[in-house]
Every structure is written in C-alpha cells, then in structure tokens.
Amino acid sequence: ALAGQRGTGSSAPWIGSAYLFLQSPCKTIVLPSLYESSQKKPSVFKALKLALADSTGSVNGVDMLKVHCSHPHLIVQLKFCKQENCRRFLQSYREGVLQKSLQNHLQLSLAMTTVPLEMELKAGSEHLDNMLKDEDRCLECIYREKPDRLRDEEITELEECLKSLVVHQSINNNMAVKDCASLNSPSLLYPSQGSSLSSQVTFIFQGQEFANRMLTPDDHQKFAKLVSKKWKQVGRSLQKNCRALRDPVIDNLALEYDREGLYEQAYQLLLRFIQSEGKKATIARLIAALEENGLISLAEELLGLHSNEGCC
C-alpha cells in the first residue's frame, strides 16, 4: 500500500513537499532577477499564487514555503497538506495545464507579450518528471519528503501585500503597486542610515503591521531569558546579514560562556549583534530570525502580543 494513502482513519495528516524549478528559455526573461527586483517581485508572486491555485482548484491547495533565486532558476518550495490536492497538482503539471496557467498569469502581471517557461519537479533527490505517468510513485516521493522549514516570513508578507493590493486596486492602481514594492524592498529590514527608523519603517508579523525600532535593553533581556537552547539557531539566522556573527563566532561564544549557561550565551550573542549593527540592529531583524526558527511565542512576547489562544 502507498505510504500515507491509508492514513484517512489515522490522525496523522498527509503532508509532503516538493520543489518546482522554473526557467525561461528566453534569454531576455531571467526569472530570478525579476523576483529579486522589489518592483517586480509582487507581480511574480501573484502569478505563482494564482497558477498554483488553478492547479489544485483552491487557494489553499498548495502552500509556498519559500522562493529561492538560483540563477537561472526560480525554485519554489511547495508543501501539500492533502493527498487529493497533491494528486490534482500532479495531473495539472503532467498535462501542461500548470505551465500554461503560469505563463498566462506571468504575462498579465508583468505586462509582457509572452513568457515561455520550462519546468522541473523534484522531491528530495527524485526527478519526478521521469515518473509522471506513475502518479502513485510521485505521491509517495512527495509524501516521503517532509517540509524542512516553516513558511518564510517574506512569503507571509507578500501574501498580505496581495490582499491589500486587491483592496487598493479599485481605488488607485499605481498607488497599490508602489505600496507593495516598498513593503518588500530590502529597506524593510535594513533601513538606510538616513531614515528615521521608528517612524517610517514598518514590518508585518502574523498579518499585523508593527513599527520597526532599534532593540531595547528590555528586548535584550527577554530574548536571553526565553530563547533557551535555540539561541545558536537564531544566531545562525542573524549571521546571514551580520559579519560580526560569521563563523566561528557563535561556536566560540558557546565555549566561552559555557559555564555561565544559556542566558549568558544568548545575551552575549545579541550583544555582538547590537554592537556591530548599531542603528541597524532592529526588532524586525530579530523577529524574522525568531520566525525562521519557529519561535513564534517569543516573537509575540517581544512585540507585546500575549495571545491567549493556542499559538501556531
């Protein structure tokens, strides 16, 4: 029997993951470059979202966890929560419906005449394109690959942006696009030194907008007290954009403050970040790192959202 197929009676949901590789054979259309442009990103995202919804027949049929830019490919990490949704997706992919749909949506949202596409589908090391006729085998490969991450905060942001875009569209077309672009530009997390941080820059967390600000001593202590064993993982997320935390700094901190324990290790980690980044050591960057590591309740604590309902 196919793994997970009999799972209807059991409480474990059917969950699987796959990667969709997209590339345009047309030399002038470089998908990762379009996605990296803050003006075009919302348009590309919208096309992906709509095409995936078409393929499964529902907006929530398949979840995008992250979009990776890996020239010349745009790689979309997908998560399926129901087997029938995954089956529909595979049929749509196999019959070329997904490809046509995405070409059309990209054409419309990017205002181009044609956007030719080449697609590949992988689950783990398996190239599913070689076995599309054997649907059960494809399902098994996708089911075997469990998602290795939560949804990227940028995707959540783009989702919000898409919702507000629909609301704005009827009011003022240009304005909506501008709002959207500014929401996803790098200045969101790394404001230029000139801008006054607290008043102008905002960020989205759990669908709500918050004013960005510099980290305070209170944030620093709460983080050190509550992050516990995950301080190193948060450090690795921060190190991507912080030279002062590049290897082997985090491991050295672990050794150096081993006897003092987790609070001091976490405290020293954030201290390095604040000292090296100065005004750019913002709450938005810390929240993004916490979200990336599933520390949602700690993020809520720092933002003063003591939600009583069971948190994700």
KOLTORPA-42488 format. One record per residue (C-alpha): residue number from 0; y, z, x. Coordinates in steps of 0.1 Angstrom, whole numbers, plus 5000, padded with zeros to 4 digits. Example, Ala and Ser with C-alpha at 12.3 -4.5 7.8 and 13.67 -1.06 7.14 Angstrom:
<r i="0" y="4955" z="5078" x="5123"/>
<r i="1" y="4989" z="5071" x="5137"/>
***
This chain:
<r i="0" y="5000" z="5000" x="5000"/>
<r i="1" y="5035" z="4993" x="5011"/>
<r i="2" y="5053" z="5022" x="5026"/>
<r i="3" y="5077" z="5037" x="5001"/>
<r i="4" y="5066" z="5015" x="4973"/>
<r i="5" y="5046" z="5042" x="4955"/>
<r i="6" y="5075" z="5066" x="4960"/>
<r i="7" y="5087" z="5063" x="4924"/>
<r i="8" y="5068" z="5095" x="4915"/>
<r i="9" y="5078" z="5115" x="4946"/>
<r i="10" y="5112" z="5130" x="4950"/>
<r i="11" y="5120" z="5111" x="4983"/>
<r i="12" y="5143" z="5082" x="4976"/>
<r i="13" y="5137" z="5048" x="4990"/>
<r i="14" y="5161" z="5043" x="5019"/>
<r i="15" y="5162" z="5017" x="5045"/>
<r i="16" y="5186" z="5000" x="5070"/>
<r i="17" y="5192" z="4965" x="5084"/>
<r i="18" y="5218" z="4947" x="5105"/>
<r i="19" y="5234" z="4914" x="5093"/>
<r i="20" y="5246" z="4892" x="5122"/>
<r i="21" y="5274" z="4868" x="5112"/>
<r i="22" y="5288" z="4840" x="5133"/>
<r i="23" y="5308" z="4809" x="5126"/>
<r i="24" y="5297" z="4777" x="5144"/>
<r i="25" y="5333" z="4765" x="5140"/>
<r i="26" y="5350" z="4772" x="5174"/>
<r i="27" y="5383" z="4780" x="5158"/>
<r i="28" y="5369" z="4807" x="5135"/>
<r i="29" y="5360" z="4838" x="5155"/>
<r i="30" y="5349" z="4864" x="5130"/>
<r i="31" y="5351" z="4895" x="5153"/>
<r i="32" y="5387" z="4885" x="5163"/>
<r i="33" y="5396" z="4882" x="5126"/>
<r i="34" y="5381" z="4916" x="5119"/>
<r i="35" y="5399" z="4931" x="5149"/>
<r i="36" y="5433" z="4919" x="5136"/>
<r i="37" y="5449" z="4946" x="5114"/>
<r i="38" y="5463" z="4919" x="5091"/>
<r i="39" y="5430" z="4901" x="5085"/>
<r i="40" y="5406" z="4930" x="5086"/>
<r i="41" y="5411" z="4940" x="5049"/>
<r i="42" y="5406" z="4903" x="5038"/>
<r i="43" y="5373" z="4900" x="5058"/>
<r i="44" y="5361" z="4934" x="5045"/>
<r i="45" y="5369" z="4924" x="5009"/>
<r i="46" y="5349" z="4892" x="5013"/>
<r i="47" y="5319" z="4911" x="5027"/>
<r i="48" y="5321" z="4937" x="5000"/>
<r i="49" y="5322" z="4911" x="4972"/>
<r i="50" y="5295" z="4889" x="4987"/>
<r i="51" y="5271" z="4919" x="4991"/>
<r i="52" y="5279" z="4929" x="4955"/>
<r i="53" y="5270" z="4894" x="4944"/>
<r i="54" y="5237" z="4895" x="4963"/>
<r i="55" y="5224" z="4927" x="4946"/>
<r i="56" y="5241" z="4923" x="4913"/>
<r i="57" y="5260" z="4956" x="4917"/>
<r i="58" y="5289" z="4970" x="4937"/>
<r i="59" y="5268" z="4999" x="4950"/>
<r i="60" y="5236" z="4979" x="4955"/>
<r i="61" y="5240" z="4979" x="4993"/>
<r i="62" y="5262" z="5001" x="5014"/>
<r i="63" y="5281" z="4990" x="5045"/>
<r i="64" y="5279" z="5018" x="5071"/>
<r i="65" y="5298" z="5002" x="5099"/>
<r i="66" y="5311" z="4968" x="5110"/>
<r i="67" y="5306" z="4961" x="5147"/>
<r i="68" y="5326" z="4934" x="5166"/>
<r i="69" y="5303" z="4920" x="5193"/>
<r i="70" y="5317" z="4886" x="5203"/>
<r i="71" y="5308" z="4860" x="5189"/>
<r i="72" y="5291" z="4881" x="5162"/>
<r i="73" y="5303" z="4903" x="5135"/>
<r i="74" y="5275" z="4928" x="5129"/>
<r i="75" y="5273" z="4946" x="5096"/>
<r i="76" y="5251" z="4977" x="5094"/>
<r i="77" y="5236" z="4979" x="5059"/>
<r i="78" y="5220" z="5008" x="5040"/>
<r i="79" y="5198" z="5003" x="5010"/>
<r i="80" y="5191" z="5032" x="4986"/>
<r i="81" y="5168" z="5015" x="4961"/>
<r i="82" y="5139" z="4992" x="4967"/>
<r i="83" y="5148" z="4968" x="4939"/>
<r i="84" y="5184" z="4964" x="4954"/>
<r i="85" y="5169" z="4955" x="4987"/>
<r i="86" y="5145" z="4930" x="4971"/>
<r i="87" y="5174" z="4913" x="4953"/>
<r i="88" y="5194" z="4912" x="4986"/>
<r i="89" y="5164" z="4896" x="5004"/>
<r i="90" y="5160" z="4870" x="4977"/>
<r i="91" y="5197" z="4862" x="4978"/>
<r i="92" y="5196" z="4860" x="5016"/>
<r i="93" y="5164" z="4839" x="5016"/>
<r i="94" y="5177" z="4814" x="4991"/>
<r i="95" y="5211" z="4810" x="5009"/>
<r i="96" y="5230" z="4825" x="4980"/>
<r i="97" y="5244" z="4853" x="5001"/>
<r i="98" y="5256" z="4828" x="5027"/>
<r i="99" y="5273" z="4805" x="5001"/>
<r i="100" y="5289" z="4835" x="4984"/>
<r i="101" y="5302" z="4850" x="5017"/>
<r i="102" y="5316" z="4815" x="5027"/>
<r i="103" y="5334" z="4812" x="4994"/>
<r i="104" y="5348" z="4848" x="4995"/>
<r i="105" y="5360" z="4844" x="5031"/>
<r i="106" y="5376" z="4810" x="5022"/>
<r i="107" y="5395" z="4826" x="4994"/>
<r i="108" y="5405" z="4858" x="5011"/>
<r i="109" y="5415" z="4842" x="5044"/>
<r i="110" y="5431" z="4812" x="5027"/>
<r i="111" y="5411" z="4787" x="5048"/>
<r i="112" y="5396" z="4754" x="5037"/>
<r i="113" y="5361" z="4761" x="5048"/>
<r i="114" y="5344" z="4789" x="5067"/>
<r i="115" y="5310" z="4777" x="5079"/>
<r i="116" y="5286" z="4806" x="5086"/>
<r i="117" y="5254" z="4813" x="5105"/>
<r i="118" y="5234" z="4844" x="5096"/>
<r i="119" y="5206" z="4865" x="5111"/>
<r i="120" y="5190" z="4896" x="5096"/>
<r i="121" y="5173" z="4923" x="5118"/>
<r i="122" y="5157" z="4956" x="5112"/>
<r i="123" y="5150" z="4975" x="5144"/>
<r i="124" y="5135" z="4950" x="5168"/>
<r i="125" y="5122" z="4928" x="5140"/>
<r i="126" y="5138" z="4894" x="5133"/>
<r i="127" y="5135" z="4893" x="5095"/>
<r i="128" y="5144" z="4856" x="5094"/>
<r i="129" y="5110" z="4848" x="5108"/>
<r i="130" y="5092" z="4865" x="5079"/>
<r i="131" y="5114" z="4860" x="5049"/>
<r i="132" y="5086" z="4844" x="5029"/>
<r i="133" y="5067" z="4877" x="5032"/>
<r i="134" y="5091" z="4899" x="5011"/>
<r i="135" y="5069" z="4930" x="5012"/>
<r i="136" y="5067" z="4929" x="5050"/>
<r i="137" y="5105" z="4926" x="5052"/>
<r i="138" y="5109" z="4955" x="5028"/>
<r i="139" y="5085" z="4975" x="5050"/>
<r i="140" y="5106" z="4968" x="5081"/>
<r i="141" y="5138" z="4978" x="5064"/>
<r i="142" y="5122" z="5009" x="5050"/>
<r i="143" y="5110" z="5019" x="5084"/>
<r i="144" y="5145" z="5018" x="5098"/>
<r i="145" y="5164" z="5048" x="5085"/>
<r i="146" y="5202" z="5047" x="5088"/>
<r i="147" y="5212" z="5065" x="5121"/>
<r i="148" y="5247" z="5073" x="5110"/>
<r i="149" y="5269" z="5082" x="5081"/>
<r i="150" y="5294" z="5057" x="5068"/>
<r i="151" y="5321" z="5050" x="5093"/>
<r i="152" y="5355" z="5065" x="5084"/>
<r i="153" y="5371" z="5031" x="5088"/>
<r i="154" y="5349" z="5017" x="5060"/>
<r i="155" y="5359" z="5045" x="5037"/>
<r i="156" y="5395" z="5038" x="5045"/>
<r i="157" y="5391" z="5001" x="5038"/>
<r i="158" y="5373" z="5009" x="5005"/>
<r i="159" y="5403" z="5030" x="4995"/>
<r i="160" y="5426" z="5002" x="5006"/>
<r i="161" y="5407" z="4977" x="4985"/>
<r i="162" y="5411" z="4999" x="4954"/>
<r i="163" y="5448" z="5003" x="4959"/>
<r i="164" y="5451" z="4966" x="4966"/>
<r i="165" y="5437" z="4958" x="4932"/>
<r i="166" y="5462" z="4982" x="4916"/>
<r i="167" y="5491" z="4968" x="4936"/>
<r i="168" y="5482" z="4932" x="4933"/>
<r i="169" y="5496" z="4927" x="4898"/>
<r i="170" y="5529" z="4944" x="4909"/>
<r i="171" y="5536" z="4928" x="4942"/>
<r i="172" y="5513" z="4907" x="4962"/>
<r i="173" y="5529" z="4908" x="4996"/>
<r i="174" y="5535" z="4944" x="4995"/>
<r i="175" y="5499" z="4952" x="4989"/>
<r i="176" y="5488" z="4932" x="5019"/>
<r i="177" y="5513" z="4950" x="5041"/>
<r i="178" y="5503" z="4984" x="5028"/>
<r i="179" y="5467" z="4975" x="5036"/>
<r i="180" y="5474" z="4962" x="5071"/>
<r i="181" y="5494" z="4993" x="5081"/>
<r i="182" y="5466" z="5015" x="5067"/>
<r i="183" y="5441" z="5001" x="5091"/>
<r i="184" y="5461" z="4994" x="5122"/>
<r i="185" y="5454" z="5014" x="5154"/>
<r i="186" y="5487" z="5032" x="5150"/>
<r i="187" y="5470" z="5052" x="5122"/>
<r i="188" y="5452" z="5073" x="5148"/>
<r i="189" y="5473" z="5066" x="5179"/>
<r i="190" y="5509" z="5066" x="5169"/>
<r i="191" y="5534" z="5052" x="5193"/>
<r i="192" y="5553" z="5079" x="5211"/>
<r i="193" y="5585" z="5068" x="5193"/>
<r i="194" y="5573" z="5075" x="5158"/>
<r i="195" y="5578" z="5110" x="5144"/>
<r i="196" y="5542" z="5119" x="5139"/>
<r i="197" y="5542" z="5143" x="5110"/>
<r i="198" y="5565" z="5125" x="5086"/>
<r i="199" y="5554" z="5089" x="5089"/>
<r i="200" y="5518" z="5087" x="5098"/>
<r i="201" y="5491" z="5095" x="5072"/>
<r i="202" y="5453" z="5092" x="5071"/>
<r i="203" y="5426" z="5091" x="5045"/>
<r i="204" y="5398" z="5116" x="5043"/>
<r i="205" y="5374" z="5118" x="5014"/>
<r i="206" y="5396" z="5095" x="4994"/>
<r i="207" y="5427" z="5116" x="4997"/>
<r i="208" y="5458" z="5110" x="5018"/>
<r i="209" y="5469" z="5135" x="5044"/>
<r i="210" y="5499" z="5137" x="5067"/>
<r i="211" y="5489" z="5133" x="5103"/>
<r i="212" y="5502" z="5160" x="5126"/>
<r i="213" y="5496" z="5175" x="5160"/>
<r i="214" y="5468" z="5200" x="5163"/>
<r i="215" y="5479" z="5236" x="5160"/>
<r i="216" y="5466" z="5268" x="5177"/>
<r i="217" y="5451" z="5277" x="5143"/>
<r i="218" y="5431" z="5244" x="5142"/>
<r i="219" y="5420" z="5250" x="5177"/>
<r i="220" y="5406" z="5285" x="5169"/>
<r i="221" y="5389" z="5274" x="5136"/>
<r i="222" y="5373" z="5244" x="5154"/>
<r i="223" y="5360" z="5267" x="5182"/>
<r i="224" y="5347" z="5292" x="5158"/>
<r i="225" y="5329" z="5269" x="5133"/>
<r i="226" y="5317" z="5238" x="5153"/>
<r i="227" y="5289" z="5257" x="5168"/>
<r i="228" y="5262" z="5237" x="5187"/>
<r i="229" y="5277" z="5204" x="5177"/>
<r i="230" y="5307" z="5208" x="5200"/>
<r i="231" y="5292" z="5184" x="5225"/>
<r i="232" y="5287" z="5156" x="5199"/>
<r i="233" y="5322" z="5160" x="5187"/>
<r i="234" y="5333" z="5158" x="5224"/>
<r i="235" y="5314" z="5125" x="5228"/>
<r i="236" y="5331" z="5110" x="5198"/>
<r i="237" y="5366" z="5121" x="5211"/>
<r i="238" y="5358" z="5108" x="5246"/>
<r i="239" y="5357" z="5072" x="5234"/>
<r i="240" y="5395" z="5073" x="5234"/>
<r i="241" y="5403" z="5101" x="5258"/>
<r i="242" y="5400" z="5097" x="5295"/>
<r i="243" y="5401" z="5134" x="5302"/>
<r i="244" y="5367" z="5138" x="5284"/>
<r i="245" y="5349" z="5110" x="5302"/>
<r i="246" y="5315" z="5119" x="5317"/>
<r i="247" y="5306" z="5142" x="5333"/>
<r i="248" y="5334" z="5164" x="5320"/>
<r i="249" y="5316" z="5176" x="5288"/>
<r i="250" y="5284" z="5185" x="5307"/>
<r i="251" y="5304" z="5203" x="5333"/>
<r i="252" y="5322" z="5224" x="5306"/>
<r i="253" y="5288" z="5233" x="5291"/>
<r i="254" y="5276" z="5246" x="5325"/>
<r i="255" y="5309" z="5262" x="5334"/>
<r i="256" y="5312" z="5283" x="5302"/>
<r i="257" y="5275" z="5287" x="5296"/>
<r i="258" y="5277" z="5325" x="5299"/>
<r i="259" y="5307" z="5328" x="5276"/>
<r i="260" y="5289" z="5309" x="5248"/>
<r i="261" y="5296" z="5283" x="5222"/>
<r i="262" y="5330" z="5295" x="5211"/>
<r i="263" y="5344" z="5292" x="5246"/>
<r i="264" y="5328" z="5259" x="5253"/>
<r i="265" y="5342" z="5244" x="5221"/>
<r i="266" y="5376" z="5260" x="5228"/>
<r i="267" y="5378" z="5246" x="5263"/>
<r i="268" y="5367" z="5211" x="5251"/>
<r i="269" y="5395" z="5209" x="5226"/>
<r i="270" y="5419" z="5224" x="5251"/>
<r i="271" y="5412" z="5195" x="5275"/>
<r i="272" y="5418" z="5170" x="5247"/>
<r i="273" y="5451" z="5186" x="5237"/>
<r i="274" y="5464" z="5190" x="5273"/>
<r i="275" y="5456" z="5154" x="5282"/>
<r i="276" y="5467" z="5137" x="5249"/>
<r i="277" y="5498" z="5157" x="5242"/>
<r i="278" y="5515" z="5143" x="5211"/>
<r i="279" y="5486" z="5120" x="5205"/>
<r i="280" y="5462" z="5150" x="5200"/>
<r i="281" y="5464" z="5146" x="5162"/>
<r i="282" y="5444" z="5161" x="5134"/>
<r i="283" y="5434" z="5126" x="5123"/>
<r i="284" y="5415" z="5120" x="5155"/>
<r i="285" y="5397" z="5153" x="5153"/>
<r i="286" y="5388" z="5148" x="5116"/>
<r i="287" y="5375" z="5113" x="5125"/>
<r i="288" y="5353" z="5128" x="5152"/>
<r i="289" y="5340" z="5155" x="5128"/>
<r i="290" y="5333" z="5130" x="5101"/>
<r i="291" y="5313" z="5108" x="5126"/>
<r i="292" y="5291" z="5138" x="5133"/>
<r i="293" y="5286" z="5148" x="5096"/>
<r i="294" y="5308" z="5180" x="5100"/>
<r i="295" y="5325" z="5174" x="5066"/>
<r i="296" y="5328" z="5211" x="5057"/>
<r i="297" y="5346" z="5219" x="5090"/>
<r i="298" y="5369" z="5189" x="5084"/>
<r i="299" y="5377" z="5203" x="5049"/>
<r i="300" y="5383" z="5237" x="5064"/>
<r i="301" y="5409" z="5223" x="5088"/>
<r i="302" y="5426" z="5204" x="5060"/>
<r i="303" y="5426" z="5234" x="5037"/>
<r i="304" y="5402" z="5218" x="5012"/>
<r i="305" y="5379" z="5247" x="5003"/>
<r i="306" y="5359" z="5227" x="4978"/>
<r i="307" y="5335" z="5249" x="4958"/>
<r i="308" y="5313" z="5220" x="4946"/>
<r i="309" y="5284" z="5213" x="4968"/>
<r i="310" y="5297" z="5192" x="4997"/>
<r i="311" y="5281" z="5160" x="5008"/>
***
